[in-house]
Amino acid sequence: MRNRFEQQMSIGQRPIEETPISLKSKDSLEGLLAALKAIYCDKEYNERIFKALEESITKGKKKTGRKGMSLWQIFVLAQVRLCGNISYDRLHNLSNNHFAIRFLMGVESEYGFKRIEFEYQNIYDNVSVLSDELVKQLNDIVLEFGHKEVFKKKETAAFQLKTDSFVVESNVHFPTDYNLLFDCVHKCLGTISIYLGKYNNIEGWRKIADWKSDIKGLMREVGKVSSSGGKDKEKRVKAVVNNYLKKSKALLKKLENELPKLPMQDMIDLSLIITLEYFMQLMKKHIDLVERRIIKGEEIPHSEKLFSIFETYTEWVKKGKSRPNVELGKKLSITTDQYDLIVDYQLMNEEQDRDIVITIADRLLKKYIIKSWSFDKGYWNKDNKKLLQLVVPEVIMPKLGKRNKQEEEEEHSRSFKKLKNKHSAIESNINELEHRGLDRCPERGIIHFTRYISLGVCAYNLKKIGHQILKNEREALKKANQKRLQAA
């Protein structure tokens, strides 16, 4: 049974509304807590946040059973994790020891009463129930709260937007076809080891540790010879690769012979068979790639390459930068407004910046009145610019390549230069997003990858809103002090 958050006040229990927020601190966590407290104390937005959480997490579930972590506590901990770019171990520590976070979750007590504490697995299981779709809904509510209640934006006021992209790296090592082959070997032997632990009567795998050790040694030898120089390097490389392939092919043949003999008595065995067959296919693929590239000297087409056997969505991204020249992950396009809030974001799947301009415009033009919109050269396309100019008064989209006389005049105009210079502010927004955890995603699988990005964007927006709340409170306090001094 999971509840919203109904703080039943008892002796020693501290109300969330009284969570202490320091006006002197400029720490990112302080800003996040200020925004969360403000949303909790606002009845309208409090209701909307809880309604979205209930419809996604508790809808259709029985209201019986052991009491679980409340929806509010889940939301707070998910945002704290991404705001601080911390691990679950660190989050576990903060949830039990950080005074302000515990106060905001409604679990802080005084006068020696028994403390409510959370277990690591409890936090991990609960925070992971937030889906990508749910976090997007919550982010829309947070944005509306920030625009209306904090930045005091009028409904008729137009937006000044900036769009740019960067790469969110996936949790993979740098891929070469020979070390990806060893990853396949490692997973195949690991699956067989699970079988051996479950059944004592499986024969033929007495030397399973030797198989892994021998192939790993050959893989390392390939790496050493490939990275070294010296006379007849090509011959030496082919020699060690031949040994590596010979041993890998022998293992693959053994796996194919032993696969039909493995027992299949329950669903666990079925899942192990499916896993083994999957990694055997990948092993076969990478044996072929290594042989074609190194032994036969073929150039492997990009479409045939795989950059991780675990995070298969990973892309090889080149953005034309000297450092880093290559990034492994997925491109994320973000659009910010004049308040530096992220009003839209999109994960790209084998797409270039110019391919998604119309898709972004379709979403944003339905929701906002846009006065100006700036992009970098990567988004330029003749049709993109013409279509946007029909509905947006000022479109700043520098041409990629040689400009004609009219385009030269346009890009040297005062208004164009002014908005183009302002566009660079999005680079600092991207840098801050990367400090919110979106430099490298530690999660596994595309579902968790997309959810992690949504949580990072939401945490970023909450932190920005919170810092504005603290700024407003500091200014109000300063004015109040000045009035008292004048009166005295």
Stockholm file with secondary structure:
# STOCKHOLM 1.0

chainA/1-488         MRNRFEQQMSIGQRPIEETPISLKSKDSLEGLLAALKAIYCDKEYNERIFKALEESITKGKKKTGRKGMSLWQIFVLAQVRLCGNISYDRLHNLSNNHFAIRFLMGVESEYGFKRIEFEYQNIYDNVSVLSDELVKQLNDIVLEFGHKEVFKKKETAAFQLKTDSFVVESNVHFPTDYNLLFDCVHKCLGTISIYLGKYNNIEGWRKIADWKSDIKGLMREVGKVSSSGGKDKEKRVKAVVNNYLKKSKALLKKLENELPKLPMQDMIDLSLIITLEYFMQLMKKHIDLVERRIIKGEEIPHSEKLFSIFETYTEWVKKGKSRPNVELGKKLSITTDQYDLIVDYQLMNEEQDRDIVITIADRLLKKYIIKSWSFDKGYWNKDNKKLLQLVVPEVIMPKLGKRNKQEEEEEHSRSFKKLKNKHSAIESNINELEHRGLDRCPERGIIHFTRYISLGVCAYNLKKIGHQILKNEREALKKANQKRLQAA
#=GR chainA/1-488 SS CCCCCCCCCCTTBCCGGGCCCCSSCCCHHHHHHHHHHHHHHCHHHHHHHHHHHIIIIITTCCSCSSCCCCHHHHHHHHHHHHHHTCCHHHHHHHHHHCHHHHHHHTCCBCTTCCCCCCCHHHHHHHHTTCCHHHHHHHHHHHHHHIIIIISCCCTTCCEEEEEEEEEEECSCCCCCHHHHHHHHHHHHHHHHHHHHHHCSCCCSCTTHHHHHHHHHHHHHHHHHHHHCCCTTHHHHHHHHHHHHHHHHHHHHHHHHHHGGGSCCCSHHHHHHHHHHHHHHHHHHHHHHHHIIIIISCCCCCGGGCCSCSSSTTCEEECCSCSTTSCEEEEEEEEEECTTSCEEEEEECSSCCGGGGHHHHHHHHHHHCCEEEEECCGGGCCHHHHHHHHTTCSEEECCCSSCCCHHHHHHHTSHHHHHHHHHHTHHHHHHHHHIIIIITBCCCCSHHHHHHHHHHHHHHHHHHHHHHHHHHHHHHHHHHHHHHHHHHC
#=GC SS_cons         CCCCCCCCCCTTBCCGGGCCCCSSCCCHHHHHHHHHHHHHHCHHHHHHHHHHHIIIIITTCCSCSSCCCCHHHHHHHHHHHHHHTCCHHHHHHHHHHCHHHHHHHTCCBCTTCCCCCCCHHHHHHHHTTCCHHHHHHHHHHHHHHIIIIISCCCTTCCEEEEEEEEEEECSCCCCCHHHHHHHHHHHHHHHHHHHHHHCSCCCSCTTHHHHHHHHHHHHHHHHHHHHCCCTTHHHHHHHHHHHHHHHHHHHHHHHHHHGGGSCCCSHHHHHHHHHHHHHHHHHHHHHHHHIIIIISCCCCCGGGCCSCSSSTTCEEECCSCSTTSCEEEEEEEEEECTTSCEEEEEECSSCCGGGGHHHHHHHHHHHCCEEEEECCGGGCCHHHHHHHHTTCSEEECCCSSCCCHHHHHHHTSHHHHHHHHHHTHHHHHHHHHIIIIITBCCCCSHHHHHHHHHHHHHHHHHHHHHHHHHHHHHHHHHHHHHHHHHHC
//
